[in-house]
Amino acid sequence: MEKIYRTVIIDDEESAIDNLCFELQRYAYISIEGKARNGVLGMKLIEKIRPDLVFLDVELPDMRGMDVVAKLKGSVSWNMSVIFYTAHDKYVIDALRAKAFDFLLKPVDSDELQTVLTRLCKQEYVIQDYIPPVSADAGKPFVVTTPTGDLRFLHTSEIGYFRYQSARKIWEVALSNGTFLPLKRNTTAEQLCSYDPAFAQIHQSYIINMHYLVMVQDNRCIMYPPFNSLGEELQVSKKYKKKLIECFYQL
């Protein structure tokens, strides 16, 4: 039997709710169980219905959708997937990369919705493990040196992870604009981890920014957009798994 996703919609715009409900009618496995117009009512509705899926507007009258997720963390004991959607692409244009399944733009496009739901059915994201991304101005700036001796000023929010290129014997940093910046040859993992408490080594060749970590599945780090679409297998080795957990609780 096909799984039925008990669904809640949290949005203050009646027209947006109506449009989304109309689009969701095409999917027999989606059952809309409730609607809420603000964050407080939305959280109460979630606690009452215990839905499998929540469509959550980013901008609500009383709080942001990300705040709803943060407040629910720890109180949700069942598997619940969250899809953010918004009329304002300023929240997602850099992170979305047009392919991320956990964001939709209003008015909801039929094809985009189908893509999101197809991906959701294949792989669910659990709210207990969800950590909203850092804001654009988060993190104190620090300086890294490139192989050519150039100085580059970076913020924590620009960095998804570091990777070690054994052939070249250098570390590279994955930036939010989709590029990789090589660092000077004698840069060490210890130095990189010391830049910010959110930087945690997960493998001999990888250091991730914990703020962009959504979940660990099958010993792989699933990252928040845009770092989930770089085609990299961010494996967590047994040696560093305990440190990863310790880093999470220290944030």
N, C-alpha and C positions, 0 to 999 in steps of 0.2 A: 504493500500500500504506500502511495506517495505521501511524504510528510506534509502535514498542514502547518503552515507558519501562522501562528496567532499573532496578529499585527496591531500595533498602536501607532497613531499619528499624533505628533505634537507640533502644532503650528497655530499662529494667531490669525492667519489669513484664511477666511472661509473659502475664497475662490481657489486658493492653492490646494486646500484640503479636497474640495470638490473635484478639481482636476486630477489630483493624485488618485482619489478613489475611483474615478472613471477609468483611469489607465490600469489600475490594479484589478479591475473586474475581469480582465482577460486571463488572469492567472488563477486557476482553480485551487492551487495550493496556498493561496493567500487569503486569510480570513481576517477581516478588519473587526477587531473586538472593542475598540474605543478610540476616542479623540480627545485631545486637551488643547487649551488655548494659551497656556503659559507653562513655565518650568515647574512651578510648585504643584499645580494640578497634574502635570505630566508625570511627575515622580510618584504621586499618590496613585495614579492610574496604573503605572507600571507595577507598583507593589501589590495592587489589588488583582490585576489580570495575569501577571507573570508572563508577558508575551515572549515569543521567540524572536520577533523582529520589531524594530522601532524606526519609523521615519521621523527624524528630528530636525526641526528648523534651526539654523545656526543663530538667528537673531530672534529672541523671544522678548515679550514686554518686560519681564522681570529678571532675566539672566540670559547668558549665551548657552547654546546647545552643549558646548564643551563643558560648561559648568554643571549642567544636568548630569552628564556622564561622570564627572569628577565626584559629585555628591553621592551618586549611586554606587560608586566603587566600594566594594566590601559588603554591601547589603544585598547584592544580587547573587543568589546561590544557584541559579539555573543558567543554562546557555542562552544568551540573548545577543543578537546581532544588531548593530546600530548603523543606519545609513543617514548621514547628514545631507540636508539639501537646503539650498539658499538661492535667493535672487541676486545676491551680490557676489560676483566672481572674485572680488578682492580677497576673499577668504581662501580661495582654492586655486587661483590661476597659476601660482608657482608650485603648489603641492600636488595639484591634480594631474598634470601632464596628460589630460584628456583621456586617460585609460584607467585611472584608479576607480575601483568599484564602490568605494565607501563614500562618495560624494556625488550629488546630482545638482544640476542647476534648474531653477524655476524659469519658465514653466517646464514641467518634466517632459522630456522628449521620449516618445514611445520606444525608439530603438535603444536609447541610452538606458532606459529602465530595464529593458529586456537583457541587455548586457550585464547590468548590475545584478539582477536577480539570478541569472545563469551562473555567474561567478559565485554568488552567495551560496547557492545550492551545492556547489562543488567544495567550497571551503568557507566555513563560518568563523567569524571573529567574535570572541567572547568578551563581554564587557569587563569582567574581572581583570583581564589582562591588558585592557586598553589604556593607553596613556596619551592624552592629547598632545599635539606637537608644541614645541616651544614657540613663543611669539617671535615676531621678526626682529625685535630689539633685545631679545634675551641673551644673557651671557656676557661676561666681561671680555673685552678684546684682548687678544694675545698675539704675539709675533712668531711666525715660522719663517724659516730660510729655505729658499729653493736651491737646486743644484748649481745654479748660475750665480748664487750669492745675493739674489734679490730678497728683500724683506716683504712679507705679505701679512697684513693685519687681518685677522679672522675673528668672527664671533662664534660662539658655540652653536647658535642656531643655523649657521651656514653649513655645518658639518654633519654628515650622516654616519660616516665611518672612515677608518683608516685601513688600508690594506698594504701588505708587504709584498713587493715584487722581488722574488728571490733571484731571478735572472739578472736584474739590475742592482740588486742589493740595496734597495731604497724603499722607504715608505711613501705611499701616496694618500692624499685625502680626497674623499668623495664629497663634492660640494653640491649645494642645493640647486645650482644652475645646470647640473648634469655633467659637469666636467671633473677631471681628476687632476689634482695639483701635486707634482712630485716634490718631495722634501729633500734636504741635503743628506748626503750619504751616511753621515755618522749619527743621524737621528735615531733614538732608541724608543722602544715601546714604553719604557718607564717614563721617559720625558713626555711622551704624548699623553699618557694617562694622568700625568701631574698637572696638565693644563686646566682640567675641569673635573669635578667629582662625577660628572655624568659619563665620562669616557671610561668604558670597561673593556678589558681584553677578554675575548671569547675564544680565541684560537691563537696559535703562534703567529698567524698571518693576518689577524683581524682584531681591530678595536672599534667598538660601536659607540654611538651617542645614545645613551639609554632613553633620552627624551623622544627618540624616534622609534623606539621598540614597541611594537604592538603585542606580540606574543612569541613564545618559543614553541615551535611545533616540529616534532621528530628531530630534535636537536638542531633545528634551523631557526635563525632569527628572522621573523617576519617584520619588515620595517614599514613605517608610515610613509606615504607618498612625499616626495618623489623617489625615495630611496628603495621602494619596493619594485621598481620597474627597470633597474639597472642590470638585471640578468645575472646577479652575483649570488652564489650560494654561501651565505654567511653561517657556516657551521660552528656550533658550540662544541668544543672538545671537552672531554671528561675532566681534564686538568683544570680548566677555567670555569666550569659550571658553578661551583660553589662560590667563586669570587663574583660571578655575574649576579647571583642571588643576593649576596652581601651588598653589592653596589646598589641594587634596586632598593633595598630597605634603608640605605643611608641617604637616598635622595630626598 
